[in-house]
Amino acid sequence: MRQSSDRTLINIIRNSLRFGYIGIGQSFRKTLLIIIIFSALASCAYKPVVDTGGRSGTFKSDRASEITNDLQHCKKIAKDNSSLIEDFSYWLWSPNAETKSKVIYKKCLTNRGHSVLN
């Protein structure tokens, strides 16, 4: 009888080690990694809302006819002048929680005469 209770005790110890603190630590690391990856992907997915009907005041005429070309050029400029690490560090210290590429993208569109709403 003593032998079966010893085996049960050994099984309890093995299971507690398997599903205990070590499992929670690995789970936490995986969750943290997933959050970082999704945050990085979310920063790459910025689509500005541009008021194409009005003028921003910079130009005398409406510049909405150039919107497709300007969106492509500004996206390329933002991508070339920022990296994932810069975006993450800028996002950590930004009061508005914006990435560096988002700020460059918005500023580029604003300087080209478009009214960016977000």
C-alpha positions in Angstrom: 0.0 0.0 0.0 2.8 2.3 0.8 4.3 1.9 -2.7 1.2 3.2 -4.5 0.9 6.3 -2.3 4.6 7.1 -3.1 3.9 6.9 -6.8 0.9 9.2 -6.4 3.1 11.7 -4.5 5.7 11.5 -7.2 3.1 12.1 -9.9 1.7 15.1 -7.9 5.2 16.6 -7.7 5.9 16.1 -11.4 2.5 17.6 -12.4 3.1 20.6 -10.1 6.5 21.2 -11.7 5.2 20.8 -15.2 2.2 23.2 -14.8 3.5 25.5 -12.1 5.6 28.6 -12.3 7.7 27.5 -15.3 4.6 27.1 -17.5 3.3 30.5 -16.4 6.6 32.2 -17.2 6.6 30.7 -20.7 3.0 31.7 -21.3 3.8 35.2 -20.2 6.7 35.5 -22.6 4.6 34.2 -25.5 1.8 36.7 -24.6 4.3 39.6 -24.4 5.8 38.6 -27.7 2.4 38.5 -29.4 1.5 41.9 -28.0 4.8 43.4 -29.3 4.2 41.9 -32.7 0.7 43.2 -33.0 1.7 46.6 -31.8 4.4 46.7 -34.5 1.9 45.6 -37.2 -0.7 48.2 -36.0 1.9 50.9 -36.4 2.5 49.9 -40.0 -1.2 49.9 -40.8 -1.9 53.7 -40.4 -4.3 55.1 -43.0 -4.8 58.8 -42.7 -8.2 60.4 -43.1 -7.8 63.3 -45.5 -10.5 65.9 -46.2 -10.4 66.0 -50.0 -13.2 68.6 -50.4 -11.5 71.5 -48.7 -8.2 73.4 -48.8 -5.7 73.5 -45.9 -4.9 77.1 -46.4 -1.5 76.5 -47.8 -2.6 76.6 -51.4 -5.1 78.7 -53.3 -6.7 75.8 -55.0 -7.9 72.3 -54.1 -5.1 69.7 -54.1 -7.3 66.6 -53.8 -6.5 65.7 -57.4 -3.0 64.8 -56.2 -4.1 62.7 -53.2 -3.3 59.2 -54.6 0.2 60.3 -55.7 0.8 62.1 -52.4 -0.3 59.2 -50.3 2.1 56.9 -52.1 5.1 59.3 -51.9 4.5 60.2 -48.2 4.2 56.5 -47.3 7.5 55.8 -49.0 9.2 58.7 -47.3 7.9 57.6 -43.9 9.0 54.1 -44.5 12.5 55.1 -45.6 13.1 57.5 -42.7 12.0 55.2 -39.8 12.5 51.7 -38.5 10.7 49.4 -36.2 13.0 50.2 -33.3 12.6 53.9 -33.8 8.9 53.6 -34.1 8.7 51.6 -30.9 10.9 54.0 -28.9 9.2 57.1 -30.3 5.8 55.5 -29.4 6.9 54.9 -25.8 7.8 58.5 -25.2 5.2 60.2 -27.4 2.4 61.9 -25.4 -0.1 61.0 -28.2 1.2 57.4 -28.5 2.1 57.9 -32.2 4.9 56.3 -34.0 7.7 58.1 -35.9 6.5 56.9 -39.3 2.9 58.1 -38.5 4.2 61.6 -37.6 6.3 61.8 -40.8 3.4 60.6 -42.9 1.0 63.1 -41.5 3.5 66.0 -41.7 4.3 65.1 -45.3 0.6 65.1 -46.3 0.0 68.4 -44.4 3.0 70.0 -46.1 1.7 69.0 -49.5 -1.5 70.9 -48.8 -3.9 68.1 -47.6 -6.1 68.5 -44.5 -5.3 65.4 -42.4 -8.0 64.7 -39.8 -6.5 62.0 -37.7 
